[in-house]
């Protein structure tokens, strides 16, 4: 499964989830320890935008991690537009070549690894938001399959960098999304 072809469906699913987040749930807990829905949305918006600049090898501009995007009118709609631009940037085969950086500093990391991070954020954080907001994530099966293929070889290094928590044991016959989540350090049965 080529995740490049699944970037747009994953981005569209994440954007739909963000659009469905009720304003009154922004303070609700999420599966991410210490992050409420607002913090998670802000994280997703910031790093998705940085994903576009990484794909295009452009300098990082705009607000930093302390910015509250949800305080601005139309934040969910702007995320939808940004997620599409980011996904489209990663459909370019050249985006996956060489090294790039989400922070704009230094040599960076292999572009394929960065592209996988951007894709994985749409799926894993999309799920985080969906369950925190009491919604169904609704990922297409091809997106979940691509997430599995992307996360299996990168889970341990993601854990080393603190992007994933400890692996959560999930039965091998569980739905594939549950296995993706367990590998990413999420309890597929988490509830607020």
Contact map, one row per residue, 1 for C-alpha under 8 A:
111000000000000000000000000000000000000000000000000000000000000000000000000000000000000000000000000000000000000000000000000000000000000000000100110010000000000000000000000000000000000000000000
111111000000000000000000000000000000000000000000000000000000000000000000000000000000000000000000000000000000000000000000000000000000000000000000010000000000000000000000000000000000000000000000
111111100000000000000000000000000000000000000000000000000000000000000000000000000000000000000000000000000000000000010010000000000000000000000010011001000000000000000000000000000000000000000000
011111100000000000000000000000000000000000000000000000000000000000000000000000000000000001100000000000000000000000000000000000000000000000000000000000000000000000000000000000000000000000000000
011111110000000000000000000000000000000000000000000000000000000000000000000000000000000000100000000000000000000000000000000000000000000000000000000000000000000000000000000000000000000000000000
011111111100000000000000000000000000000000000000000000000000000000000000000000000000000000000000000000000000000000000000000000000000000000000110010000000000000000000000000000000000000000000000
001111111110000000000000000000000000000000000000000000000000000000000000000000000000001101100000000000000000000000000010000000000000000000000000000000000000000000000000000000000000000000000000
000011111111000000000000000000000000000000000000000000000000000000000000000000000001001100000000000000000000000000000000000000000000000000000000000000000000000000000000000000000000000000000000
000001111111100000000000000000000000000000000000000000000000000000000000000000000000000000000000000000000000000000000000000000000000000000010010000000000000000000000000000000000000000000000000
000001111111110000000000000000000000000000000000000000000000000000000000000000000000000000000000000000000000000000000010011000000000000000110010000000000000000000000000000000000000000000000000
000000111111111000000000000000000000000000000000000000000000000000000000000000010011001000000000000000000000000000000010010000000000000000000000000000000000000000000000000000000000000000000000
000000011111111100000000000000000000000000000000000000000000000000000000000000010011000000000000000000000000000000000000000000000000000000000000000000000000000000000000000000000000000000000000
000000001111111110000000000000000000000000000000000000000000000000000000000000000000000000000000000000000000000000000000010001000000000011100000000000000000000000000000000000000000000000000000
000000000111111111000000000000000000000000000000000000000000000000000000000000000000000000000000000000000000000000000000011001000000000000000000000000000000000000000000000000000000000000000000
000000000011111111100000000000000000000000000000000000000000000000000000000100110010000000000000000000000000000000000000000000000000000000000000000000000000000000000000000000000000000000000000
000000000001111111110000000000000000000000000000000000000000000000000000000000010000000000000000000000000000000000000000000000000000000000000000000000000000000000000000000000000000000000000000
000000000000111111111000000000000000000000000000000000000000000000000000000000000000000000000000000000000000000000000000000001001100001010000000000000000000000000000000000000000000000000000000
000000000000011111111000000000000000000010000000000000000000000000000000000100110000000000000000000000000000000000000000000001001000000000000000000000000000000000000000000000000000000000000000
000000000000001111111000000000000000000000000000000000000000000000000000000110010000000000000000000000000000000000000000000000000000000000000000000000000000000000000000000000000000000000000000
000000000000000111111100000000000000000000000000000000000000000000000000000000000000000000000000000000000000000000000000000000000000001000000000000000000000000000000000000000000000000000000000
000000000000000011111110110000000000000000000000000000000000000000000000000000000000000000000000000000000000000000000000000000001100100000000000000000000000000000000000000000000000000000000000
000000000000000000011111110000000000000000000000000000000000000000000000000000000000000000000000000000000000000000000000000000000000100000000000000000000000000000000000000000000000000000000000
000000000000000000001111110000000000000000000000000000000000000000000000000000000000000000000000000000000000000000000000000000000000000000000000000000000000000000000000000000000000000000000000
000000000000000000000111111000000000000000000000000000000000000000000000000000000000000000000000000000000000000000000000000000000000000000000000000000000000000000000000000000000000000000000000
000000000000000000001111111100000000100000000000000000000000000000000000000000000000000000000000000000000000000000000000000000000001100000000000000000000000000000000000000000000000000000000000
000000000000000000001111111100000001110000000000000000000000000000000000000000000000000000000000000000000000000000000000000000000000000000000000000000000000000000000000000000000000000000000000
000000000000000000000001111110000001110000000000000000000000000000000000000000000000000000000000000000000000000000000000000000000000000000000000000000000000000000000000000000000000000000000000
000000000000000000000000111111000001100000000000000000000000000000000000000000000000000000000000000000000000000000000000000000000001100000000000000000000000000000000000000000000000000000000001
000000000000000000000000001111110111100000000000000000000000000000000000000000000000000000000000000000000000000000000000000000000001000000000000000000000000000000000000000000000000000000000001
000000000000000000000000000111111011100100000000000000000000000000000000000000000000000000000000000000000000000000000000000000011011000000000000000000000000000000000000000000000000000000000001
000000000000000000000000000011111010000000000000000000000000000000000000000000000000000000000000000000000000000000000000000000010001000000000000000000000000000000000000000000000000000001100111
000000000000000000000000000011111111000100000000000000000000000000000000000000000000000000000000000000000000000000000000000000010000000000000000000000000000000000000000000000000000000000000000
000000000000000000000000000001111110000000000000000000000000000000000000000000000000000000000000000000000000000000000000000000000000000000000000000000000000000000000000000000000000000000000000
000000000000000000000000000010011111000000000000000000000000000000000000000000000000000000000000000000000000000000000000000000000000000000000000000000000000000000000000000000000000000000000000
000000000000000000000000000011111111111100000000000000000000000000000000000000000000000000000000000000000000000000000000000000000000000000000000000000000000000000000000000000000000000000000000
000000000000000000000000011111010111111100000000000000000000000000000000000000000000000000000000000000000000000000000000000000000000000000000000000000000000000000000000000000000000000000000000
000000000000000000000000111111000011111110000000000000000000000000000000000000000000000000000000000000000000000000000000000000001001100000000000000000000000000000000000000000000000000000000000
000000000000000000000000011000000011111111000000000000000000000000000100000000000000000000000000000000000000000000000000000000000000000000000000000000000000000000000000000000000000000000000000
000000000000000000000000000000000011111111100000000000000000000000000000000000000000000000000000000000000000000000000000000000000000000000000000000000000000000000000000000000000000000000000000
000000000000000000000000000001010011111111110000000000000000000000000000000000000000000000000000000000000000000000000000000010001000000000000000000000000000000000000000000000000000000000000000
000000000000000001000000000000000000111111111000000000000000000000000100000000000000000000000000000000000000000000000000000000001000000000000000000000000000000000000000000000000000000000000000
000000000000000000000000000000000000011111111100000000000000000010111100000000000000000000000000000000000000000000000000000000000000000000000000000000000000000000000000000000000000000000000000
000000000000000000000000000000000000001111111110000000000000000010000000000000000000000000000000000000000000000000000000000000000000000000000000000000000000000000000000000000000000000000000000
000000000000000000000000000000000000000111111111000000000000000000000000000000000000000000000000000000000000000000000000110010000000000000000000000000000000000000000000000000000000000000000000
000000000000000000000000000000000000000011111111100000000000000000001000000000100000000000000000000000000000000000000000000000000000000000000000000000000000000000000000000000000000000000000000
000000000000000000000000000000000000000001111111110000000000001110000000000000000000000000000000000000000000000000000000000000000000000000000000000000000000000000000000000000000000000000000000
000000000000000000000000000000000000000000111111111000000000000000000000000000000000000000000000000001000000000000000100000000000000000000000000000000000000000000000000000000000000000000000000
000000000000000000000000000000000000000000011111111100000000000000000000000000000110010000000000000000000000000000000100000000000000000000000000000000000000000000000000000000000000000000000000
000000000000000000000000000000000000000000001111111110000000000000000000000000000110010000000000000000000000000000000000000000000000000000000000000000000000000000000000000000000000000000000000
000000000000000000000000000000000000000000000111111111000001000000000000000000000000000000000000000001100000000000000000000000000000000000000000000000000000000000000000000000000000000000000000
000000000000000000000000000000000000000000000011111111100000000000000000000000000000010000000000000001000000000001100100000000000000000000000000000000000000000000000000000000000000000000000000
000000000000000000000000000000000000000000000001111111110000000000000000000000000000111011000000000000000000000000000000000000000000000000000000000000000000000000000000000000000000000000000000
000000000000000000000000000000000000000000000000111111111111000000000000000000000000000000000000000001000000000000000000000000000000000000000000000000000000000000000000000000000000000000000000
000000000000000000000000000000000000000000000000011111111100000000000000000000000000000000000000000111010000000001000000000000000000000000000000000000000000000000000000000000000000000000000000
000000000000000000000000000000000000000000000000001111111100000000000000000000000000010011000011000100000000001000100000000000000000000000000000000000000000000000000000000000000000000000000000
000000000000000000000000000000000000000000000000000111111100000000000000000000000000000010000010000000000000000000000000000000000000000000000000000000000000000000000000000000000000000000000000
000000000000000000000000000000000000000000000000000011111110000000000000000000000000000000000000000110000000000000000000000000000000000000000000000000000000000000000000000000000000000000000000
000000000000000000000000000000000000000000000000000011111111000000000000000000000000000000000000000000010000000000000000000000000000000000000000000000000000000000000000000000000000000000000000
000000000000000000000000000000000000000000000000000010001111100000000000000000000000000000000000000000010000000000000000000000000000000000000000000000000000000000000000000000000000000000000000
000000000000000000000000000000000000000000000000010010000111110000000000000000000000000000000000000001110000000000000000000000000000000000000000000000000000000000000000000000000000000000000000
000000000000000000000000000000000000000000000000000000000011111000000000000000000000000000000000000000000000000000000000000000000000000000000000000000000000000000000000000000000000000000000000
000000000000000000000000000000000000000000000000000000000001111100000000000000000000000000000000000000000000000000000000000000000000000000000000000000000000000000000000000000000000000000000000
000000000000000000000000000000000000000000000100000000000000111111100000000000000000000000000000000000000000000000000000000000000000000000000000000000000000000000000000000000000000000000000000
000000000000000000000000000000000000000000000100000000000000011111100000000000000000000000000000000000000000000000000000000000000000000000000000000000000000000000000000000000000000000000000000
000000000000000000000000000000000000000001100100000000000000001111100000000000000000000000000000000000000000000000000000000000000000000000000000000000000000000000000000000000000000000000000000
000000000000000000000000000000000000000000000000000000000000001111110000000000000000000000000000000000000000000000000000000000000000000000000000000000000000000000000000000000000000000000000000
000000000000000000000000000000000000000001000000000000000000001111111000000000000000000000000000000000000000000000000000000000000000000000000000000000000000000000000000000000000000000000000000
000000000000000000000000000000000000000001000000000000000000000001111111000000000000000000000000000000000000000000000000000000000000000000000000000000000000000000000000000000000000000000000000
000000000000000000000000000000000000000001001000000000000000000000111111001000000000000000000000000000000000000000000000000000000000000000000000000000000000000000000000000000000000000000000000
000000000000000000000000000000000000010011000000000000000000000000011111101100000000000000000000000000000000000000000000000000000000000000000000000000000000000000000000000000000000000000000000
000000000000000000000000000000000000000000000000000000000000000000011111101000000000000000000000000000000000000000000000000000000000000000000000000000000000000000000000000000000000000000000000
000000000000000000000000000000000000000000000000000000000000000000011111111000000000000000000000000000000000000000000000000000000000000000000000000000000000000000000000000000000000000000000000
000000000000000000000000000000000000000000000000000000000000000000000111111000000000000000000000000000000000000000000000000000000000000000000000000000000000000000000000000000000000000000000000
000000000000000000000000000000000000000000000000000000000000000000000001111111000000000000000000000000000000000000000000000000000000000000000000000000000000000000000000000000000000000000000000
000000000000000000000000000000000000000000000000000000000000000000001111111111100000000000000000000000000000000000000000000000000000000000000000000000000000000000000000000000000000000000000000
000000000000001001100000000000000000000000000000000000000000000000000100011111110000000000000000000000000000000000000000000000000000000000000000000000000000000000000000000000000000000000000000
000000000000000000100000000000000000000000000000000000000000000000000000011111111000000000000000000000000000000000000000000000000000000000000000000000000000000000000000000000000000000000000000
000000000000000000000000000000000000000000000000000000000000000000000000011111111100000000000000000000000000000000000000000000000000000000000000000000000000000000000000000000000000000000000000
000000000000001001000000000000000000000000001000000000000000000000000000001111111110000000000000000000000000000000000000000000000000000000000000000000000000000000000000000000000000000000000000
000000000011001101100000000000000000000000000000000000000000000000000000000111111111000000000000000000000000000000000000000000000000000000000000000000000000000000000000000000000000000000000000
000000000000000000000000000000000000000000000000000000000000000000000000000011111111100000000000000000000000000000000000000000000000000000000000000000000000000000000000000000000000000000000000
000000000000000000000000000000000000000000000001100000000000000000000000000001111111110000000000000000000000000000000000000000000000000000000000000000000000000000000000000000000000000000000000
000000000011001000000000000000000000000000000001100000000000000000000000000000111111111000000000000000000000000000000000000000000000000000000000000000000000000000000000000000000000000000000000
000000010011000000000000000000000000000000000000000000000000000000000000000000011111111100000000000000000000000000000000000000000000000000000000000000000000000000000000000000000000000000000000
000000000000000000000000000000000000000000000000000100000000000000000000000000001111111110000000000000000000000000000000000000000000000000000000000000000000000000000000000000000000000000000000
000000000000000000000000000000000000000000000001101100100000000000000000000000000111111111000000000000000000000000000000000000000000000000000000000000000000000000000000000000000000000000000000
000000110010000000000000000000000000000000000000000100000000000000000000000000000011111111100000000000000000000000000000000000000000000000000000000000000000000000000000000000000000000000000000
000000110000000000000000000000000000000000000000000000000000000000000000000000000001111111110000000000000000000000000000000000000000000000000000000000000000000000000000000000000000000000000000
000000000000000000000000000000000000000000000000000100110000000000000000000000000000111111110010000000000000000000000000000000000000000000000000000000000000000000000000000000000000000000000000
000100100000000000000000000000000000000000000000000100100000000000000000000000000000011111111011000000000000000000100000000000000000000000000000000000000000000000000000000000000000000000000000
000110100000000000000000000000000000000000000000000000000000000000000000000000000000001111111010000000000000000000000000000000000000000000000000000000000000000000000000000000000000000000000000
000000000000000000000000000000000000000000000000000000000000000000000000000000000000000111111111000000000000000000000000000000000000000000000000000000000000000000000000000000000000000000000000
000000000000000000000000000000000000000000000000000000000000000000000000000000000000000001111111100000000000000000000000000000000000000000000000000000000000000000000000000000000000000000000000
000000000000000000000000000000000000000000000000000000000000000000000000000000000000000000011111100000000000000000000000000000000000000000000000000000000000000000000000000000000000000000000000
000000000000000000000000000000000000000000000000000000110000000000000000000000000000000011111111100000000000001000000000000000000000000000000000000000000000000000000000000000000000000000000000
000000000000000000000000000000000000000000000000000000100000000000000000000000000000000001011111110000000000011100100000000000000000000000000000000000000000000000000000000000000000000000000000
000000000000000000000000000000000000000000000000000000000000000000000000000000000000000000001111111000000000011100000000000000000000000000000000000000000000000000000000000000000000000000000000
000000000000000000000000000000000000000000000000000000000000000000000000000000000000000000000001111100000000011000000000000000000000000000000000000000000000000000000000000000000000000000000000
000000000000000000000000000000000000000000000000000000000000000000000000000000000000000000000000111110000011111000000000000000000000000000000000000000000000000000000000000000000000000000000000
000000000000000000000000000000000000000000000000000001101000000000000000000000000000000000000000011111010011111001000000000000000000000000000000000000000000000000000000000000000000000000000000
000000000000000000000000000000000000000000000000000001001000000000000000000000000000000000000000001111111111101001000000000000000000000000000000000000000000000000000000000000000000000000000000
000000000000000000000000000000000000000000000010011011000001000000000000000000000000000000000000000111110001000001000000000000000000000000000000000000000000000000000000000000000000000000000000
000000000000000000000000000000000000000000000000010000000001000000000000000000000000000000000000000011111000000000000000000000000000000000000000000000000000000000000000000000000000000000000000
000000000000000000000000000000000000000000000000000001000111000000000000000000000000000000000000000111111101000000000000000000000000000000000000000000000000000000000000000000000000000000000000
000000000000000000000000000000000000000000000000000000000000000000000000000000000000000000000000000010111111000000000000000000000000000000000000000000000000000000000000000000000000000000000000
000000000000000000000000000000000000000000000000000000000000000000000000000000000000000000000000000010011111000000000000000000000000000000000000000000000000000000000000000000000000000000000000
000000000000000000000000000000000000000000000000000000000000000000000000000000000000000000000000001110001111100000000000000000000000000000000000000000000000000000000000000000000000000000000000
000000000000000000000000000000000000000000000000000000000000000000000000000000000000000000000000001111011111110000000000000000000000000000000000000000000000000000000000000000000000000000000000
000000000000000000000000000000000000000000000000000000000000000000000000000000000000000000000000001110000011111011000000000000000000000000000000000000000000000000000000000000000000000000000000
000000000000000000000000000000000000000000000000000000000000000000000000000000000000000000000001111100000001111111000000000000000000000000000000000000000000000000000000000000000000000000000000
000000000000000000000000000000000000000000000000000000100000000000000000000000000000000000000011111110000000111111100000000000000000000000000000000000000000000000000000000000000000000000000000
000000000000000000000000000000000000000000000000000000000000000000000000000000000000000000000001100000000000011111110000000000000000000000000000000000000000000000000000000000000000000000000000
000000000000000000000000000000000000000000000000000000000000000000000000000000000000000000000000000000000000111111111000000000000000000000000000000000000000000000000000000000000000000000000000
000000000000000000000000000000000000000000000000001001000000000000000000000000000000000000000000000111000000111111111100000000000000000000000000000000000000000000000000000000000000000000000000
000000000000000000000000000000000000000000000000001000100000000000000000000000000000000001000001000000000000001111111110000000000000000000000000000000000000000000000000000000000000000000000000
001000000000000000000000000000000000000000000000000000000000000000000000000000000000000000000000000000000000000111111111000000000000000000000000000001100000000000000000000000000000000000000000
000000000000000000000000000000000000000000000000000000000000000000000000000000000000000000000000000000000000000011111111100000000000000000000000000000000000000000000000000000000000000000000000
000000000000000000000000000000000000000000000011001000000000000000000000000000000000000000000000000000000000000001111111110000000000000000000000000000000000000000000000000000000000000000000000
001000100110000000000000000000000000000000000000000000000000000000000000000000000000000000000000000000000000000000111111111000000000000000000000001000000000000000000000000000000000000000000000
000000000000000000000000000000000000000000000000000000000000000000000000000000000000000000000000000000000000000000011111111110000000000000000000001001100000000000000000000000000000000000000000
000000000000000000000000000000000000000000010000000000000000000000000000000000000000000000000000000000000000000000001111111111000000000000000000000000000000000000000000000000000000000000000000
000000000110110000000000000000000000000000010000000000000000000000000000000000000000000000000000000000000000000000000111111111000000000000000000000000000000000000000000000000000000000000000000
000000000100010000000000000000000000000000000000000000000000000000000000000000000000000000000000000000000000000000000011111111100000000000100011001000000000000000000000000000000000000000000000
000000000000000000000000000000000000000000000000000000000000000000000000000000000000000000000000000000000000000000000001111111110000000000000000000000000000000000000000000000000000100100000000
000000000000000000000000000000000000000100010000000000000000000000000000000000000000000000000000000000000000000000000001111111111000000000000000000000000000000000000000000000000000000000000000
000000000000110011000000000000000000000000000000000000000000000000000000000000000000000000000000000000000000000000000000111111111100000010000000000000000000000000000000000000000000000000000000
000000000000000000000000000000000000000000000000000000000000000000000000000000000000000000000000000000000000000000000000001111111110000010000000000000000000000000000000000000000000000000000000
000000000000000000000000000001110000000000000000000000000000000000000000000000000000000000000000000000000000000000000000000111111111000000000000000000000000000000000000000000000000000000000000
000000000000000011001000000001000000100110000000000000000000000000000000000000000000000000000000000000000000000000000000000011111111100000000000000000000000000000000000000000000000000000000000
000000000000000010001000000000000000000000000000000000000000000000000000000000000000000000000000000000000000000000000000000001111111111110000000000000000000000000000000000000000000000000000000
000000000000000000000000000001000000000000000000000000000000000000000000000000000000000000000000000000000000000000000000000000111111111110000000000000000000000000000000000000000000000000000111
000000000000000000000000100111100000100000000000000000000000000000000000000000000000000000000000000000000000000000000000000000011111111000000000000000000000000000000000000000000000000000000011
000000000000000000001100100100000000100000000000000000000000000000000000000000000000000000000000000000000000000000000000000000001111111000000000000000000000000000000000000000000000000000000000
000000000000000000000000000000000000000000000000000000000000000000000000000000000000000000000000000000000000000000000000000000000111111100000000000000000000000000000000000000000000000000000000
000000000000000010010000000000000000000000000000000000000000000000000000000000000000000000000000000000000000000000000000000000000111111110000000000000000000000000000000000000000000000000000000
000000000000000000000000000000000000000000000000000000000000000000000000000000000000000000000000000000000000000000000000000000000110011111000000000000000000000000000000000000000000000000000000
000000000000100010000000000000000000000000000000000000000000000000000000000000000000000000000000000000000000000000000000000001100110001111100000000000000000000000000000000000000000000000000000
000000000000100000000000000000000000000000000000000000000000000000000000000000000000000000000000000000000000000000000000000000000000000111110000000000000000000000000000000000000000000000000000
000000000100100000000000000000000000000000000000000000000000000000000000000000000000000000000000000000000000000000000000001000000000000011111011000000000000000000000000000000000000000000000000
000000001100000000000000000000000000000000000000000000000000000000000000000000000000000000000000000000000000000000000000000000000000000001111111000000000000000000000000000000000000000000000000
000000000000000000000000000000000000000000000000000000000000000000000000000000000000000000000000000000000000000000000000000000000000000000111111100000000000000000000000000000000000000000000000
100001000000000000000000000000000000000000000000000000000000000000000000000000000000000000000000000000000000000000000000000000000000000000011111110000000000000000000000000000000000000000000000
001001001100000000000000000000000000000000000000000000000000000000000000000000000000000000000000000000000000000000000000001000000000000000111111111000000000000000000000000000000000000000000000
000000000000000000000000000000000000000000000000000000000000000000000000000000000000000000000000000000000000000000000000001000000000000000111111111100000000000000000000000000011001000000000000
100000000000000000000000000000000000000000000000000000000000000000000000000000000000000000000000000000000000000000000000000000000000000000001111111110000000000000000000000000010000000000000000
111001000000000000000000000000000000000000000000000000000000000000000000000000000000000000000000000000000000000000000000000000000000000000000111111111000000000000000000000000000000000000000000
001000000000000000000000000000000000000000000000000000000000000000000000000000000000000000000000000000000000000000000011001000000000000000000011111111100000000000000000000000000001000000000000
000000000000000000000000000000000000000000000000000000000000000000000000000000000000000000000000000000000000000000000000000000000000000000000001111111110000000000000000000000011011000000000000
100000000000000000000000000000000000000000000000000000000000000000000000000000000000000000000000000000000000000000000000000000000000000000000000111111111000000000000000000000000000000000000000
001000000000000000000000000000000000000000000000000000000000000000000000000000000000000000000000000000000000000000010001000000000000000000000000011111111100000000000000000000000000000000000000
000000000000000000000000000000000000000000000000000000000000000000000000000000000000000000000000000000000000000000010001000000000000000000000000001111111110000000000000000000000001001100000000
000000000000000000000000000000000000000000000000000000000000000000000000000000000000000000000000000000000000000000000000000000000000000000000000000111111110000000000000000000000000001000000000
000000000000000000000000000000000000000000000000000000000000000000000000000000000000000000000000000000000000000000000000000000000000000000000000000011111111000000000000000000000000000000000000
000000000000000000000000000000000000000000000000000000000000000000000000000000000000000000000000000000000000000000000000000000000000000000000000000001111111110000000000000000000000000000000000
000000000000000000000000000000000000000000000000000000000000000000000000000000000000000000000000000000000000000000000000000000000000000000000000000000111111111000010000000000000000001100000000
000000000000000000000000000000000000000000000000000000000000000000000000000000000000000000000000000000000000000000000000000000000000000000000000000000001111111100000000000000000000000000000000
000000000000000000000000000000000000000000000000000000000000000000000000000000000000000000000000000000000000000000000000000000000000000000000000000000000111111110000000000000000000000000000000
000000000000000000000000000000000000000000000000000000000000000000000000000000000000000000000000000000000000000000000000000000000000000000000000000000000111111111110000000000000000000000000000
000000000000000000000000000000000000000000000000000000000000000000000000000000000000000000000000000000000000000000000000000000000000000000000000000000000011111111111100000000000000000000000000
000000000000000000000000000000000000000000000000000000000000000000000000000000000000000000000000000000000000000000000000000000000000000000000000000000000001111111100000000000000000000000000000
000000000000000000000000000000000000000000000000000000000000000000000000000000000000000000000000000000000000000000000000000000000000000000000000000000000000111111110000000000000000000000000000
000000000000000000000000000000000000000000000000000000000000000000000000000000000000000000000000000000000000000000000000000000000000000000000000000000000000011111111000000000000000000000000000
000000000000000000000000000000000000000000000000000000000000000000000000000000000000000000000000000000000000000000000000000000000000000000000000000000000000011111111000000000000000000000000000
000000000000000000000000000000000000000000000000000000000000000000000000000000000000000000000000000000000000000000000000000000000000000000000000000000000010011011111110000000000000000110000000
000000000000000000000000000000000000000000000000000000000000000000000000000000000000000000000000000000000000000000000000000000000000000000000000000000000000001001111110000000000000000111000000
000000000000000000000000000000000000000000000000000000000000000000000000000000000000000000000000000000000000000000000000000000000000000000000000000000000000001000011111000000000000000110000000
000000000000000000000000000000000000000000000000000000000000000000000000000000000000000000000000000000000000000000000000000000000000000000000000000000000000000000011111100000000000011111000000
000000000000000000000000000000000000000000000000000000000000000000000000000000000000000000000000000000000000000000000000000000000000000000000000000000000000000000000111110000000000111111100000
000000000000000000000000000000000000000000000000000000000000000000000000000000000000000000000000000000000000000000000000000000000000000000000000000000000000000000000011111000000000011000000000
000000000000000000000000000000000000000000000000000000000000000000000000000000000000000000000000000000000000000000000000000000000000000000000000000000000000000000000001111101000110010000000000
000000000000000000000000000000000000000000000000000000000000000000000000000000000000000000000000000000000000000000000000000000000000000000000000000000000000000000000000111111000010000000000000
000000000000000000000000000000000000000000000000000000000000000000000000000000000000000000000000000000000000000000000000000000000000000000000000000000000000000000000000011111000010000000000000
000000000000000000000000000000000000000000000000000000000000000000000000000000000000000000000000000000000000000000000000000000000000000000000000000000000000000000000000001111100000000000000000
000000000000000000000000000000000000000000000000000000000000000000000000000000000000000000000000000000000000000000000000000000000000000000000000000000000000000000000000011111110110000000000000
000000000000000000000000000000000000000000000000000000000000000000000000000000000000000000000000000000000000000000000000000000000000000000000000000000000000000000000000000011111110000000000000
000000000000000000000000000000000000000000000000000000000000000000000000000000000000000000000000000000000000000000000000000000000000000000000001100100000000000000000000000001111111000000000000
000000000000000000000000000000000000000000000000000000000000000000000000000000000000000000000000000000000000000000000000000000000000000000000001000100000000000000000000000000111111100000000000
000000000000000000000000000000000000000000000000000000000000000000000000000000000000000000000000000000000000000000000000000000000000000000000000000000000000000000000000010001111111110000110000
000000000000000000000000000000000000000000000000000000000000000000000000000000000000000000000000000000000000000000000000000000000000000000000000000100000000000000000000011101111111111000000000
000000000000000000000000000000000000000000000000000000000000000000000000000000000000000000000000000000000000000000000000000000000000000000000001001100100000000000000000000000011111111100000000
000000000000000000000000000000000000000000000000000000000000000000000000000000000000000000000000000000000000000000000000000100000000000000000000000000000000000000000001000000001111111111110000
000000000000000000000000000000000000000000000000000000000000000000000000000000000000000000000000000000000000000000000000000000000000000000000000000000000000000000000011110000000111111111110000
000000000000000000000000000000000000000000000000000000000000000000000000000000000000000000000000000000000000000000000000000000000000000000000000000000110010000000000011100000000011111111000000
000000000000000000000000000000000000000000000000000000000000000000000000000000000000000000000000000000000000000000000000000100000000000000000000000000100010000000011111000000000001111111000000
000000000000000000000000000000000000000000000000000000000000000000000000000000000000000000000000000000000000000000000000000000000000000000000000000000000000000000011111000000000000111111100000
000000000000000000000000000000100000000000000000000000000000000000000000000000000000000000000000000000000000000000000000000000000000000000000000000000000000000000001011000000000000111111110100
000000000000000000000000000000100000000000000000000000000000000000000000000000000000000000000000000000000000000000000000000000000000000000000000000000000000000000000001000000000100110011111100
000000000000000000000000000000000000000000000000000000000000000000000000000000000000000000000000000000000000000000000000000000000000000000000000000000000000000000000000000000000100110001111100
000000000000000000000000000000000000000000000000000000000000000000000000000000000000000000000000000000000000000000000000000000000000000000000000000000000000000000000000000000000000000000111110
000000000000000000000000000000100000000000000000000000000000000000000000000000000000000000000000000000000000000000000000000000000010000000000000000000000000000000000000000000000000000001111111
000000000000000000000000000000100000000000000000000000000000000000000000000000000000000000000000000000000000000000000000000000000011000000000000000000000000000000000000000000000000000000001111
000000000000000000000000000111100000000000000000000000000000000000000000000000000000000000000000000000000000000000000000000000000011000000000000000000000000000000000000000000000000000000000111
